[in-house]
């Protein structure tokens, strides 16, 4: 069975554009249950904090390694119940895109592909930690990418001087 998965064409595909998933893998997994076993006797109504971060780097062979890190901290009554972190990475062959299109694919499309894998790992970690299954909500990576770009553009245009508004 080949290691490369062919994907459906990207929206707006043109001849000469390549997008292939070469590999998806779990790069790092971490689980902490600092207050076990006492925390298991508390009523399970957790407060949760979710953090996500993605980054991409070009590999020497011209492919891209994209990593998505998802960290969930669940707490009960101010005590940490568990901290689960999953970093999932993928190697992608991408060619024929403009710089702006490439940034969008690396910042939105690739993390969107990796997210279900990270979501599954976090869910599995919560169960293996002895807690009910924790299911992450769907994420709109296009909206997150747009917001990140808008914030970056606003910060670049801001300067350190006073606003003219």
C-alpha positions as CSV (number, residue, x, y, z in Angstrom):
1,X,0.0,0.0,0.0
2,X,1.6,3.3,-1.0
3,X,2.4,5.9,1.7
4,X,1.1,8.8,-0.4
5,X,-2.6,9.6,-0.2
6,X,-4.0,11.5,-3.2
7,X,-6.4,14.2,-2.2
8,X,-9.3,15.9,-3.9
9,X,-8.5,18.9,-5.9
10,X,-8.2,22.2,-4.0
11,X,-10.9,24.8,-4.8
12,X,-9.8,26.8,-7.8
13,X,-7.3,24.2,-8.9
14,X,-5.3,25.1,-12.0
15,X,-3.0,22.8,-14.1
16,X,0.4,22.6,-12.5
17,X,-0.8,22.8,-8.9
18,X,0.2,19.8,-6.7
19,X,-1.2,19.0,-3.3
20,X,-0.5,15.5,-1.8
21,X,-0.5,14.2,1.7
22,X,2.7,12.2,2.0
23,X,2.5,11.3,5.7
24,X,0.5,12.1,8.9
25,X,2.0,11.2,12.2
26,X,1.8,11.8,16.0
27,X,4.9,13.9,16.8
28,X,4.3,14.3,20.5
29,X,1.7,13.2,23.1
30,X,1.5,14.3,26.7
31,X,-0.9,13.6,29.5
32,X,-0.8,14.8,33.1
33,X,-3.3,14.0,35.9
34,X,-1.7,15.9,38.8
35,X,-4.4,15.4,41.4
36,X,-5.2,11.7,40.8
37,X,-6.8,9.8,42.4
38,X,-8.6,12.4,44.5
39,X,-9.8,14.3,41.4
40,X,-11.9,11.2,40.3
41,X,-14.3,11.7,43.2
42,X,-15.3,15.2,42.3
43,X,-18.4,15.9,40.2
44,X,-17.4,16.0,36.6
45,X,-18.3,19.5,35.5
46,X,-15.0,20.7,34.2
47,X,-13.8,24.1,33.1
48,X,-11.7,23.7,30.1
49,X,-9.0,25.7,28.3
50,X,-8.1,24.9,24.7
51,X,-5.0,26.2,23.0
52,X,-4.0,25.5,19.4
53,X,-0.8,26.4,17.5
54,X,0.4,25.5,14.1
55,X,3.6,26.0,12.3
56,X,5.0,24.9,8.9
57,X,8.5,24.5,7.6
58,X,9.9,23.7,4.2
59,X,11.8,20.5,4.0
60,X,15.1,20.1,2.1
61,X,13.2,18.1,-0.6
62,X,10.8,20.9,-1.2
63,X,7.9,19.4,0.7
64,X,6.4,20.9,3.8
65,X,6.1,19.7,7.4
66,X,3.1,21.2,9.1
67,X,2.5,20.7,12.8
68,X,-0.6,21.3,14.8
69,X,-0.4,21.3,18.6
70,X,-3.7,21.0,20.6
71,X,-3.5,21.4,24.4
72,X,-6.6,20.9,26.6
73,X,-6.5,21.7,30.3
74,X,-9.6,20.5,32.3
75,X,-10.0,21.7,35.9
76,X,-12.5,21.1,38.7
77,X,-12.9,23.6,41.4
78,X,-9.7,25.3,40.5
79,X,-7.7,22.0,40.5
80,X,-6.3,20.6,37.3
81,X,-8.0,17.4,36.4
82,X,-5.9,16.7,33.4
83,X,-3.7,18.3,30.8
84,X,-3.6,16.6,27.4
85,X,-1.5,17.7,24.5
86,X,-1.3,16.2,21.1
87,X,1.0,17.4,18.4
88,X,0.2,16.0,15.0
89,X,2.3,16.6,11.9
90,X,1.9,16.0,8.2
91,X,4.3,16.0,5.3
92,X,2.7,17.7,2.3
93,X,3.9,18.0,-1.3
94,X,2.7,21.4,-2.5
95,X,3.8,23.1,-5.7
96,X,2.5,25.6,-8.2
97,X,0.9,28.1,-5.8
98,X,1.6,31.8,-5.3
99,X,3.2,32.8,-2.0
100,X,-0.2,34.0,-0.7
101,X,-1.9,30.8,-1.8
102,X,0.8,28.7,-0.2
103,X,0.5,30.6,3.1
104,X,-3.2,29.9,3.1
105,X,-2.8,26.2,2.4
106,X,-0.1,25.9,5.1
107,X,-2.0,28.0,7.6
108,X,-5.6,26.7,7.0
109,X,-5.9,23.7,4.7
110,X,-3.2,21.6,6.2
111,X,-4.1,22.3,9.9
112,X,-7.7,21.4,8.9
113,X,-6.5,18.1,7.6
114,X,-4.5,17.4,10.8
115,X,-7.2,18.5,13.3
116,X,-9.3,15.4,13.2
117,X,-6.2,13.3,14.1
118,X,-5.3,15.6,17.1
119,X,-9.0,15.6,18.1
120,X,-9.1,11.8,18.2
121,X,-5.8,11.7,20.2
122,X,-7.0,14.2,22.8
123,X,-10.3,12.3,23.2
124,X,-8.4,9.0,23.7
125,X,-6.0,10.6,26.2
126,X,-8.9,11.9,28.3
127,X,-10.5,8.4,28.5
128,X,-7.1,6.8,29.2
129,X,-6.7,9.3,32.0
130,X,-9.9,7.9,33.7
131,X,-12.2,10.7,32.7
132,X,-15.3,10.9,30.4
133,X,-14.5,11.3,26.7
134,X,-13.6,14.9,25.9
135,X,-14.7,15.8,22.3
136,X,-13.2,18.9,20.8
137,X,-15.6,21.0,18.8
138,X,-15.1,21.5,15.1
139,X,-12.8,24.4,14.1
140,X,-13.1,26.8,11.1
141,X,-9.4,27.1,10.2
142,X,-10.2,29.4,7.3
143,X,-11.8,31.9,9.8
144,X,-8.8,31.5,12.2
145,X,-6.4,32.1,9.4
146,X,-8.2,35.2,8.1
147,X,-8.3,36.6,11.6
148,X,-4.6,35.9,12.1
149,X,-3.8,37.6,8.8
150,X,-6.0,40.7,9.7
151,X,-4.3,41.0,13.1
152,X,-0.9,40.7,11.6
153,X,-1.7,43.2,8.9
154,X,-3.1,45.6,11.4
155,X,0.0,45.3,13.7
156,X,2.3,45.9,10.7
157,X,0.3,49.0,9.6
158,X,0.0,50.2,13.2
159,X,3.5,51.5,13.8
160,X,4.3,52.9,17.2
161,X,2.7,56.3,16.6
162,X,-0.7,57.5,17.6
163,X,-3.7,56.6,15.6
164,X,-5.1,59.1,13.1
165,X,-8.7,58.1,13.9
